């Protein structure tokens, strides 16, 4: 029985991995050709204007090394928490609707998503208590 599975998967045949090898080599080759092509064909202009930080087409008014308030990072973290929540809610909703109503498995899935949503609410409350959402 095991020999049948090994033959089906091509474990003993190195030629079975040829398409994967060709795909990896093609990706590496494409990346190398693009990098080398850019170095050879790309412009090499240097100057004072090229060396300054780009700020949406405007002349910079301050140094680019300015410190940011921690609120910006906290807002980014809260956004990531909500973003991940949405990504996980779609497959959960698709699977949960196919479960037998009021079964033990449906209850388990409901408890798991409620715990997940609770962690999101905790992250939101943390940001709210830190004053992340107050803009002066």
C-alpha positions as CSV (number, residue, x, y, z in Angstrom):
1,X,0.0,0.0,0.0
2,X,2.8,2.4,0.9
3,X,4.6,1.7,-2.4
4,X,1.4,2.7,-4.3
5,X,1.3,6.1,-2.5
6,X,5.0,6.8,-3.1
7,X,4.6,5.9,-6.8
8,X,1.6,8.2,-7.1
9,X,3.4,11.1,-5.5
10,X,6.5,10.6,-7.5
11,X,8.8,10.2,-4.5
12,X,11.4,8.1,-6.3
13,X,11.3,10.1,-9.6
14,X,13.4,13.3,-9.6
15,X,11.8,14.3,-12.9
16,X,8.5,14.9,-11.0
17,X,10.1,17.9,-9.4
18,X,11.3,19.4,-12.6
19,X,8.3,21.8,-13.1
20,X,8.8,23.2,-9.5
21,X,12.6,23.6,-10.1
22,X,11.9,25.4,-13.4
23,X,9.4,27.7,-11.8
24,X,11.9,28.6,-9.0
25,X,14.7,29.1,-11.5
26,X,12.5,31.3,-13.7
27,X,11.6,33.5,-10.7
28,X,15.2,33.9,-9.6
29,X,16.3,34.6,-13.2
30,X,13.5,37.2,-13.7
31,X,14.6,39.0,-10.5
32,X,18.3,38.9,-11.4
33,X,17.6,40.2,-14.9
34,X,15.5,43.0,-13.6
35,X,18.1,44.2,-11.1
36,X,21.0,43.9,-13.5
37,X,18.9,45.5,-16.3
38,X,18.1,48.5,-14.1
39,X,21.7,49.0,-13.1
40,X,22.8,48.9,-16.8
41,X,20.0,50.8,-18.5
42,X,18.8,53.1,-15.7
43,X,19.7,56.7,-15.4
44,X,22.5,57.7,-13.0
45,X,21.8,61.3,-12.3
46,X,22.9,62.7,-9.0
47,X,22.4,66.1,-7.5
48,X,21.1,68.2,-4.7
49,X,17.5,67.8,-5.7
50,X,17.8,64.0,-6.0
51,X,19.3,63.8,-2.5
52,X,16.5,65.5,-0.6
53,X,13.6,63.5,0.9
54,X,10.5,63.3,-1.3
55,X,7.4,64.9,0.3
56,X,4.6,64.5,-2.2
57,X,6.1,66.9,-4.7
58,X,6.6,69.7,-2.2
59,X,9.8,71.3,-0.9
60,X,10.6,69.8,2.5
61,X,10.1,72.3,5.3
62,X,11.7,70.4,8.1
63,X,14.2,67.6,8.7
64,X,13.0,64.1,7.8
65,X,14.3,62.9,11.2
66,X,11.4,64.4,13.1
67,X,10.0,62.3,16.0
68,X,6.4,61.2,15.8
69,X,3.9,60.9,18.6
70,X,3.3,57.4,20.0
71,X,-0.4,57.8,19.0
72,X,0.4,57.3,15.4
73,X,1.9,53.9,16.1
74,X,-1.0,53.0,18.4
75,X,-3.5,53.9,15.7
76,X,-1.6,51.7,13.3
77,X,-1.6,48.8,15.8
78,X,-5.4,49.1,16.4
79,X,-5.9,49.3,12.6
80,X,-4.0,46.1,12.2
81,X,-6.0,44.4,14.9
82,X,-9.3,45.3,13.1
83,X,-7.8,44.4,9.7
84,X,-6.8,40.9,10.9
85,X,-10.2,40.5,12.5
86,X,-12.0,41.2,9.2
87,X,-9.7,38.7,7.4
88,X,-10.6,36.0,9.9
89,X,-14.3,36.8,10.1
90,X,-15.0,36.0,6.4
91,X,-14.0,32.3,6.5
92,X,-15.5,31.9,9.9
93,X,-18.9,33.3,8.7
94,X,-18.8,31.0,5.6
95,X,-18.1,27.9,7.7
96,X,-20.4,28.8,10.6
97,X,-23.5,29.1,8.3
98,X,-22.9,25.5,7.1
99,X,-22.9,24.1,10.6
100,X,-25.9,22.3,12.1
101,X,-27.9,24.8,14.2
102,X,-27.6,24.4,18.0
103,X,-25.1,21.6,17.7
104,X,-22.0,21.3,20.0
105,X,-19.7,22.1,17.1
106,X,-21.7,25.3,16.3
107,X,-21.5,26.4,20.0
108,X,-17.7,25.7,20.0
109,X,-17.3,27.9,16.8
110,X,-19.4,30.6,18.4
111,X,-17.4,30.7,21.6
112,X,-14.1,30.8,19.7
113,X,-15.2,33.8,17.6
114,X,-16.6,35.6,20.6
115,X,-13.2,35.2,22.3
116,X,-11.6,36.6,19.2
117,X,-13.9,39.5,19.1
118,X,-13.4,40.1,22.8
119,X,-9.6,40.5,22.2
120,X,-10.4,43.1,19.5
121,X,-12.6,45.0,21.9
122,X,-9.8,44.9,24.5
123,X,-7.4,46.3,21.9
124,X,-9.9,49.1,21.1
125,X,-10.5,49.9,24.8
126,X,-6.7,50.0,25.3
127,X,-6.3,52.5,22.5
128,X,-9.3,54.5,23.8
129,X,-7.9,54.7,27.4
130,X,-4.5,55.8,26.1
131,X,-6.1,58.7,24.2
132,X,-5.2,57.4,20.8
133,X,-8.5,58.6,19.2
134,X,-8.3,62.2,20.6
135,X,-6.9,64.6,18.0
136,X,-6.1,68.1,19.3
